[in-house]
Amino acid sequence: MVGVLWWCWAAPVVSGQSTNLVLTTAAEVLALPAERAQQGIPVVVNGVVTAAEKYWNGKFFIQDASGGVFVDNVSPRQPLPGELVEVSGISHPGAFAPCIGQPRWRRLGTAPLPEARRVSIERLMSGVEDGQRIEITGIVRAVEVENGLRAVDLMSGGFRLRVFAKIPPGPGDLQKLVASRVRVRGTAAVSFNAQLRQMTTMKVFAPLLEDFMVEETESSTPFKEPTVPLNSIAQYRKDHDPGKRVHVTGVVTLQRLGEDFFLQDSTGGLHVRSRQVERLTVGERVEAVGFPDFEHFLPVLQDAVFHKSSDSQIPVQPRTVSAEELQAGLHHAALITFQGKLLDRVTTWRSDRAGEGTHLQTVLMLQRSNLLFSAESETSSKEPTLLTELPPGSTVEVTGVCMSEIEPDGKLRSLQVLLPSEKNVRVLERPSWWTPRRLVIGLAMLIVVLLFAVAWTVVISRKNSALRVMVGEKELAQIELQHANDRLEERVKERTEQLKLQITARQEAELQFKAVLRERTRLAQELHDTLEQTLTGIALQMDTAAKFAVSDGARANHHLELARNLVTQSQAEVRCSVWDLRSRSPEHIDLPGLLLKISQQLTDDTSLQAAVTSTGRVRPLPEIIEENLLRVAQEGLTNIIKHSKATQATMALDYGPRNVILDITDNGAGFTVGQQAGPREGHFGLLGITERINRLRGKVAITSTPGVGTTIQVSIPIDQPPDAELVRNQVLTHP
């Protein structure tokens, strides 16, 4: 159910709530959400009545300085436009916009109507100007009388709206307004779907004579203008004016009274929409004027008026077309002949478009290759016709007007053939002999044959029963044998699993023994490479100090200091070894993570910033390689802290396909390679690094520049290459 102007047609408002809030302007009422307006807030608004038609049963619009609002005044007493009134009531959500419900109004006097605000057609058609006095311009497309008012259909910016205005000329002069450019001032009113609270269209009510102004009339009589070929109204024409009607002529091929008709000339066909109620005969020549427009991306002549020509009737020859032409979107509105196979038929009684009664509408669903289309015929006869008795499956030829809907690219979306009469359907081939009745008889005969076959099958089954018993006994014996074989396989499988468990346990014990032996060997090597070297250095320094104790006390103290440093270094290395034994997990060693942890411990409370990066696919390495890389990193970082005075250090670990590379770089004081302190001065760091890497068949490269920094690069070969698809990069940084 679509409501027009009855904004407050909705559920009753819950009124009488105690509140101190009183709405005093139209804008305050319109600003209420629907849930808030439902609460029945008191309203007192003073404004000028801008629209109040007699058939509204007392309802009206008022407008104050803030805007306009609808008053749901269901009463025989109604104010007039231009009266200044005071309206008191309660808020109501309305069926589209909030309004004033349960109103009481009193006349305060008269006042000029508010100044109409010029708005764009897009804003007006959005519904936001509902209830406001606006000004709009457009082209008059049609004029008629509705509810005792002059109803003008206005076209503006591609939108169509209806204007109700006070126009003094009589009905005969109203049609002279068509194609005129007019300016309208009035109150915007939304037509809506009350159940969905959705807008359907927009209307404007202009209560005063001066609210409807004709700015420009049609420059000439359109029927005296040159005619335009039917196929060219949508083509380029240099002199075409968008608001100007065009003059066409052609032969009538079909008419739907009160709605539209179709013309055809030598160039093609044209769909003409007209409200003019005058019956036309197929074959009559007609002149028409109207506004070129588009429907479904196809040309149509809208709001047309016509008159019959004095020429005699001219028969129109239909054109036989192909499915490919129709699928390409050709022959729209033209008289065509086309063949198809009847799939289904639908008949309905419908009201006549001109209000002259009812008619029988028959729609045939047809198919031609991969094209589905319909053929529609209308008749006032109540007797059975050829179309109503036509059996499905018939091949027919239809002659009628082609009604197409196409896509934006010109391809066919749907096709309908409008038949002037049932005589425009010719049966080419009846359906096959297999009618439904014959099909039932054939099915009955088939059932009899099947019953006979079933009986014969029963006889054969009895003869074969003994054979089935023998076969069953043999199958039973075979099943028992199979069960015995299955039990034997299960026992063999169980015993095999037990042996596997025993072998696995023995292998695990052997692996544990090898692991213990390997760890003991590693500890021995660790003690040999670290503690023994340090103790040897301490012994050498002590011997040297004893030698100079009597003759040169300063040199003796120097060597004692070197021995003390070696003792401190030995303690640190032993602590590192113990820490590694307690913190590392044999199941998963995260070497980059351990390097980061070591750098955090060694650089804590120092000015050195250390960073650890890894490149390539980070993966577990042989334990001896990871242990030695860890020791090399510890020694290198310790040397940087003690001797280089560096502020930044980087340990870069590169997991290559055949080897692993560790780069230790700092920005410290540096030194001249070959002249650095060594074992003679009690420094065994670089020597220890070189010996470790040499035992692993690796390489050590030391580069240093005084004042720039030092880089130590060690490279150790790996037995197994990595999977190149799993390579990833990881960067770990410790500030």
Disulfide bonds with the S-S distance in Angstrom:
Cys8-Cys99 1.53
